[in-house]
């Protein structure tokens, strides 16, 4: 049986981990570790055999898979738009057609684009209707 003090500490640990989990992402590179504010992430892209996390001002390369990163991001804010991309919905400025079943996503203050499938385009459209 937990006493009141232990119960309070356990609750505090849970809150701290929850807040830390939401606020920042730890990215391990080959020789370094970077801490990225999740709200600053614009997109995550799989390039060759590594994953690159883009913010407006920086890029962070990691060997983690898109799936691993996706589990650490809030599904209300981020969507796996394509097999090679995870995008931040709050950073989108425009989505336009690109071929028959694919669209291009443009972001605020950034030259880099992402791809989105027709199915995910409809999902985003329905979220905002």
Secondary structure, 3 states (H helix, E strand, C coil): CCCHHHHHHHHHHHHHHHHHHHHEEEEECCCCEEEEEHHHEEEEEEECCEEEEEECCCEEEECCCHHHHHHCCCCCCEEEEECCEEEEHHHEEEEEECCCCEEEEEECCCCCCEEEEHHHHHHHHHHHC
